[in-house]
Amino acid sequence: MVQQIECSKPIAKRTQIFWVFLTFRVLNAVFTRTFFQADEFWQALEPAHWKAFKYGELTWEWKFGVRSYLFPMIFELTYRFVSLSSILVHYTLFLLSTIGSDLLLLLLPKYELSWQIAEDLKRLPLEVTQSYEYYGVLYAPKVVMAALASTGEYYTVRFVQKIYLLTLDKKNEKEEEKGCTGLSSITKFSLLLSLTNFFNCFFITRTFVNSFEMVLTSIALYYWDWTSGQMVKESSFSKALVFAFLGCFQRPSSGLVWIVPSISLILNLVFKKQYHLLSITVSKVIRSFVLVFTANTIIDMYFYKKVTFPIFRFLKFNFTTPLSKFYGVAPWHFHLFQSLPIILGASIPVFIIGLFFQLSRKSFPKVYLNPFFQVKLTILLNLVVYSWLPHKEFRFIFALQPLFILLSSFGLLKLNAEYGKRLACLKSLLWFIPFASVFFALLLDTFHESGSIEVMKFLHEEPEIDSLGFIMPCHSTPGQSYLHRNDISDLWSVTCNPPLHLLDDPEAYSKLETYMDESDHLYDDISTFIYRHFPPLFRKNLRTPGKTYSHEWPTYLVVFEHMDNAFLKDFLKDSSYVEYKRFFNSLAHWDSRRSGDIIIYYKLPFDFNDGAIANI
């Protein structure tokens, strides 16, 4: 067990730490109204919405069975709570409005205003209920994600505290005296570094499975036996195994985090010939795996309606075939020179100190028993493996954030202890840096790519939409998780499905190079794509007899400004389409196809016989 230090100076209580995180992250989540990547919506909220409300569109991952449903199920339960509570709100308001309108007509039956108010009261329950459900669908998942993120950050701080106590040299009286001050300082530093981390503020409350993976990892890291065997009998070690396996079943690559700590634990038990503890460890690993595997299989059966093991299909798609290259290939140094700087943010200097300097005050008989050695080697192993994989994204290494915070916190503690007095005059300036990170993160959360979100909110409020189409790169906006309406008879968008037919093809590597999805064909030659996949715009009788088209021209057409300038502005000039609404989206974008504003075109009623716009 970790021996606590008796302190006369009060240290922030655990509940206080959690509530600080929760308060800030709820605000962080609520003010986040921009688009980062499609997976935020299409791999979490969309399947949950599809399951809870019985309508929507599933991406190929869910049709193919490559994703575990545990994370989306959290939001399905959230949506079901919103739906149930909206029903209760409706009937409560209906009862109150009925009583109110009847009472008003009973008391003042002769006044026309009374009858108007009574009619308004009768319409009130439906209007309020619809608004209540829609805003619940938008904001309830944000609050839930903020609570999950806060839990992850809370356990990150506790993990840092635990490692501090484990690596404190209690045989040294001076170190023992400094223990209380150090524990208080390391707590404040870890809280500050996590709370003001740029990437945390930008990313952690978004509904990515990577954020959920980080939460599970931070909990498991806290409960893990960092004494290399002394605590394997404790229930805390069982908790660590359960949360670690949960993380692995969400993203199998999460297992990379546990290779080094597991080997260190087993080596210590073997070298000390503690075979009894080793058997207990193996027994707990098996039981925890079976428990998580069973629970996860039941949850996946609930979604897929059959026995499905997404973990195996995930591994097959990403590691045994070249198809992951379909989503892009990055150079080997991507994580080293792009992912790490972005995820670390302003804490890069103290992270470097923590990475390359001695942090432990306690000597260990074997180097592999030192928690800091295990952490550093785990980070190195993950970076090497992820750098070897062709497809790379910042968020793939986000599960390592608790380890980054750990080394950064100890690096800051070391810097403060050795140079604190010399840097006293610069402290006011240094405090500016983390809060500048928060400011720029929140600026991106509310500004850059906000149009992708706002356009869906606007379309939700439109009174009647019979057809709606998106001519833009696939999944450039959320789906029903923001549109939330099932009354649109014709709803379509350009697709970008990978070549799943090449999964077992021995020539997949060569064929992948020439494969083009619908989105590729669109931007390769816009005019050819439009003429091939859409009917003539101006006259119905110009259609080729017997020819079928992929899409009909919709009443509402949504495009990026790039597409408008490249083709549609001139193409639609003399048609019945008019620019209906324009939303700011970005000043600049790494993908030129998504540059500029988002534009909604509205098709006025059109007489196909004479080519004239009909009278409205």
N, C-alpha and C positions, 0 to 999 in steps of 0.2 A: 504494500500500500504506500501511497505518497504521503509522507509525513508533512503536515501543515506547520507553518511557522506562526508562532504566537506574536502578534503585532499590537503595539499600543496605538499606532497610527491606523485609522480606519482605511480599509480598501473597499472600492466600489462593490456593492453586493451584486450577486449573480443576477437577481431579478432586475436590478437597476441597469445593468449592462444590456440585458435583453430588451428592456423597454426603450432604451436609447436607440438601439438598432431598429426596433420595430417602428417606432415613431418616424424615424428618418426614412426608412425604406417604404413605408406606406405613402408618404409624401412623394418620394422618388418615383414610385410606381404610378401614382395618380397623375403626376405631371409628365410622365413619359407618353408621348403621343406621336412617335415617329416610327418609321419602318427601317429595320436594320437588315434582316435576312428573312427569307420566306419561311424557314423552319420554325420561327417564333410563333407563327400562326398555323401553318399547314401540317405540322407534325405534333402539335399538342392541342390547340384549341379547336381546330377543324374536326378531327375525329371525335373529340369530346362532344362538340355541338351536334355532329351527325348522330351520335348515339343517344344524346339526351333529348333532342328535338325532332329526330327522325327525318331530317333533310340536310342536304349539303353535298359536298363533293370530297371524295377520298383520293389522295394521291396514290401513285403506283406502289409506294412503300407499304401502305396499309392493305392494298389489294393483293400484293405479293406476299405479305406476312413477314416483313423484315424488321418490324418495330414491336417492342414490348408495349403493352397498353397501360402499365402501372401508372406512369406519369400522367397521361391524358385522363385516366380514370379519376384523378383528383379533381380535374376541372369538370368532368361529367357530373360528379357529385355536387360540385359548386353550382353548375347550371340547373341541376334538378332541385337544389335548394331554392334558387332564384325562381324557378317555375312554380314550385309549391307555394312559396311565400307570396308570389304575385296572385295566385288563386285566392289565398286567404285575404289579401288586400282587396281584391275585387269584391268578394262577398261581404266583407266588412263595409266597404264604401257603398255597395249596393243597398245593404240594409239601412245604413244611415241616410243615404240620399232618398230612399223610398219614404222613410219616416219623415224626413225634412220636407219633401215635396208635398206629401199628403197633409202634413200639419199646416204648411203655408196655404194650400188651397182651402183648407178647412177654415182658417182664420181670416183669409183675405181672398175670397172667391171672386169678387167682382172686379178686381184689378187685372188689366192685361199684363202688367209687369210681373204679377205673381205667377201667371201661367208660363211666361217666358223663363222665369227663374226655375220653375218646376221642371221644364223641359231640359234646361241646362244641367240641373241636378241629376236627371236620369241618364244623361250622356256622360257625366263625370266619371263614374266607375270604370267604364271601358277605356276612356282616354288616359286616365291616371294609371290604370293597370298596364296598358301597352307601354307607356313611358317607363314605368317602374321596371318592367321585365327587360326592356332594351338596355337601360342604364345598368341594370343588374348584370346583364350579359357582358357589358363592356368593362365594368369596374370590379365586380366580385372576383374574377380571376386575378386581377391586379393585387387586390388585398391578400388573397391566398398566397400568391407568389411572393409578396413582400414578407409574409409570415414565414414562409419556407426559407427565403434568403436570410432573414434575421436569425433564424435558428442556426443556419450554417455559419454565419459570422460569430454568433454567440459561442458555438462550440469551437470555432477557430481560436477565440480568445482563451477559452478554457484549456485548449490543447497547448497553447503557448505557456500558460501558467503551469501546467503539469510538467512540461519539459524543463521549465526553469527550476522547479523544485527538485526534479530528478537529477539535474546536473549541478546542483548547488553542493559545494563541499562543506558538509555539516561538521566535519572534523576540525575545520579551521574556524577559530572563534571569531576572527574578523569577518569572515564570510558569513557566519551565522548572524552577526550583528547587522551586516548589510542586507541580510535576506529580506527583511520586511520592506525596506526602502526599495530594493530591487524588484520585489514582487509587485509593489504598487506601481513602479515605473514601467515594468514590462507590460502590465495590464493596460496602462494608459496608452503606451506606444502601440500595442497591437490593436486596441480599439480605434485609435486615431488612424493608423495605417489602413485598416479595413474600411472604416467609415468614409474616408476621404480618397480612397483609391479611385482613380479615373475610370478604369474599366469596370469596377464594381458598380459605380454610380450609373454608368452607361448601360451595363449588361445584366447585372445580377437579378433585377426584378422582371426581366423579360422572360417569357415562357419558353425557354430553351431547355431541352433535356440536359444540356451541359451544366446549367445552373443547379438543376436537381441532383446531378451527379456530384457536383462540388459539395452540396449540402450533405449528402450521404457520406461522402469521403471525410468531411470535417468531423462528423459525429463518430465515425469509425476510428479516425486518428486519435480522437480524445480517449475513447474507451480501449484502444489497443494496449497490449502489455509491452510497454517500453522498458521494462525491467528485464526483458529477455527470459522470462519463465517464472518469475516469482508470483505472478498474478493470473496464471492460466486457470487456476481453480475458481477465480472470482467470476461472478455473473457479468461483470463489466466486459470481460474478454469475450463472452458469448455475444454480448450486444455488438461488440466491434466486428465480429465475424458476420453477424446478420446484416448489419448496415453495409459492410464491404461487399458481401454477395449481392445485396440489392443493387448497389452501384454497378457491379459487373453485369448484372442481367439487364440493366438499362443501356449500358454501353460496355461491351466486352473488353474494350481497350482499357477500362478502368482497372483491370487486374494488374496492369503494369505498376500501379502504385504500391502493390502489396508483395511484389517479388522480393525486394531487398529486406524489408522487415521480417517477412516470413522465414527467409533463409537464415537471417541472424538469430531468430528465435530458435529454430531447429538446431542449428550448429551449437548454440550454447547448451541446449538440453542434452545433445549427444556427447559433447566433449566432457560435460560434467557427469555423464552417465545417469542422468535423471530420467530413466526410461518410464517411470510411473507418470511423471508429468508429461512426457512425450505422448504416452498413450492417451492421457486426458485431452491433450491438445488435438490429436488426430480425431478422437471421438467427438469433440466439440465442432471441429471443422466439418465432419461428415453430417452431424445432426443439423448444424446451421445451414449447410448446403441443401440438404433434403427439405428442410422447412421452407427456405426461400424458393427453391425450385418448384415445390408443390404449390405454394401460394401464387407464384408468378404464372405457373401453367394454368391454374384455375382462372386467374384474371384474364389471361390471353384467350382461353377457351370461351369466356364470357363475351369477348369482343368478336373473335373470329368464328364462333359457333362450331368449332372443331378443335381437335388437339393440334396445336401448333407450337413450334419451338423457334421463335424469331431469332434467338441468339445464334443458332446454327446457320440460318439464312443470311444473317448479318455478316458473319465471319466469311461465308462463301462469297458473298457479293464484294466485300471490301478487301479480302486477303487472298483469295484463291483465283480471282479473275481480274482482268484489267479494267472492268467496267467502272470502278471508282474514278478512273481518269476522265470519264465522261463529264464530271463536274469540275474539271480543271486540274492542272498540274502546276505545282509551285517548285522553285529551286530548293535544294537541300538545306540552305541556310535560312529559309523563310521563318521558322520558329525562333531561331537564334537572334536574328536581326530585325524581325518585325513583330512576331507574337510576344516574345518576352518584353521588349520595351513598351508595348502597348498595354499589356496586362500589368506590368510592374508600375508603369507611370513614374511619378515623382519619387518613388521609393528606390529607384535604380541604384543610387550611390550607397544607401545603407544595405541594400540587398547584396551588393558586391562585397562590402565589408563582412557581412554575415557569411558569405559563400567562401571567402578566401582566408579568413582569420579564425584563430582558435576561439571558440565561444564557451566551451564547457569549463567550469571551475573545478570540476571533479575529474579525477583520473580513473580510467577504466582498464581492467586487466587485458582486455582484447579490444582492438580498434573497432571491430564490428559491433561491439556492445554499446558504443557511443551513439545516442540518438541522433546527434548532429551529423555523424558520418553516414548513418542510414538515410537521413533526409537528403543530404547532398548527393549521395549515390543514386537515390530514387529519382531525383530531378534530372540527373545526367542520363540515366537509363531511359526515362520517358522522352527526353529531347532527342536522343539518338534514334529511338524507334520511330517516333513521330516524324522525324526528319527523313527517315528512310522511306516512309509512305509517300506516294506521289501526290495524292490530294491532301491539301493542308488548309486549315482555317485557324484563326486566332483562338476561337472558342474550344478547339480540340484539347488544348492543354489547360483549360480553366479549372479542371479538377485539382490541379497542383497549387491553386491559389492559397490554401491553408499553409502549405510548405513554404511558399514565397513569403507569406506574412510572418511565419515563424522566423526565418532567417533575417528578414528585414527588421523585425522587432528587436532581435538580439544584436543586429548590427547597429541599430540606433541606440540601444542601451550601452553598447561598448563605446560608441562615439560620444555619447553624453557623459559617460564616466571618465573618459580620458581627455576629452577636449571641451567639456561643457563650460568651464570657466572662461576659456579662450574665446568661445563662440557666443558668450553672453550678449555682446553688443549686436550680434547678428540674429539673435533668436526671434526678434519681432519680424525680421525679413523672412526667416525660414518658415515661420508660421503661415506666411502668405502663400507659400507654394502648395500645400495640400488643399487649401480652400480655393485656390485658382483652379486646381484639378476638378473639384466639385462643380465650379461654375461652368467650365468648358464642357464637362460631361452633361450637365443639365441643359446647356445650350443646344447640344446635339440631340438630346432627348426631346426637346420641344420644337426644334427648328428644322434641321436637315431631314429631308424626306417625310415631311409632315403631310404632304398632299396625298400620299398613298393611303393614309388613314382617313383624312378628312373627306375624300371623295366617297368612301364607303358609308360614312355617317350621313353625308348629303343624300346619297341614293336611298338610304333607308327611309328618309323622311319624305321622299317623293310620293305623291298620293297614289298614282297608278303607273306601273311599269309592266308592259306586256312582253317586251324583249330587251335584253341588255347584253352587250358584247364588249370584250376587251381585246383590242389589237395592240398588244404590247408584249414584252418578254414575259414568259410564263411566271405566274405567282408573284407579280409585282405589287399586288395589293393583298390584304387579307380577304377571306371569303365570307362565309355565312357567320363567322364569329363576330363580324362587324356589320355585315349587310343585314342579317337576321330577318329574312322574309322569304316565305315559301309560295308567294303568289305570282312569281315571274315565270311565265310558261316557257320562255326560251332564254336561257342564261348560258353563255358560253365564253370561253377565252382560248387563246392560243396555247397549245400544250408543248411539253418538252420532255416526254418520257424517254428513259434510257433504253438501249437495245437489249431488253431482257432475253430476246431469242438467241443472243450470243453467249448466254451463261455457260452452256456446255459445248460450245463450238470450239474446236481446237485451233481455228484460225481467227479467234476473237480479237487478238492483238492487231492484226492487219486490217480486219474489217471495221474495227472501231475508229480507225483513222478517217474513214470515208463516210461514216454514219452521220446523218443529219436529221435532227428532229424537226417538228413543225415550226418551232421558233427560229431555227437555223435557216430553213427554207424561206421564211418570211423576210428576214433581214439580208439574205443573200441576194434576193431580187424581189423587191417589194411589189413592183407593178405586175410581174409574172404571177406572184403568189395571189394577189388580189383578183386578177382576171381568171385564175385557175380555180380558186376556192370560193369565190363569191359570184352570185348571179349579176347580170347587167343592172346597173344602178338606176338608170333613167327610164327604161321601158320594159315592162314585163314580157312583151311579145318578142323581145330580142333573145330570149333564152334558147339555147340549143335543145331541140326536142330530145327527150329521154335522158338528158344529162342531169346528174345530181350534184349538188354543191355541198361543201363542208359546212358552210354557214350562210344564213340569210342576213340581210342588212337589218340591224336592230333599231328599235326606236331610240334607244340611248346607246351611244358609241363612246367608249373611253379610250383615250390614247395619250401617249407622252408627246411633249412638244417636238421632240426629235422626229417622230413619225409624221407629225403634222407638217413640219417644214420639209421633210424629205419627199413626201408624196401626197398625203391626204388633203392638205390645204388647197392645192390646185385641182385635185381629183374631185373634191366635193363642192367646188366653187359654184357650179350651176345646178347643183342638186337640191333636194328638199331639206338637206341637213343645214342646221345653223349652229354656230357656237353658242352653247347654252350656259356653261359655267366653266370657270378656270380656277385651278388651285395651285398656289405656289408649292413646289416640291423641293427644288435644290438649286443652289447657285452653280455648283459643279458636281459632277458625278464620275466615279471611276469607270462606269459603264455608259458610254455615250448614248446608247439606246434609251437609257432612263433619264437623260438630261432634260433640264427645263421644267416647265409647268406640266400639270396633268389637265387635260381638256376633256370636257363632256360635250359631244355633239348630240343634238336632238333632231329627230326626223319629223318634220311637219307632215300632216296628212297629205297624201299625194295621189293624184288621179293617174293611174297607169295608162289609161286609154289615150289621153291627150298630152300627157307629160306635164301637166300644170298642177300647181299646189291647190288643193281643194280648199274651199271656204270653210273656215272654222266657226 
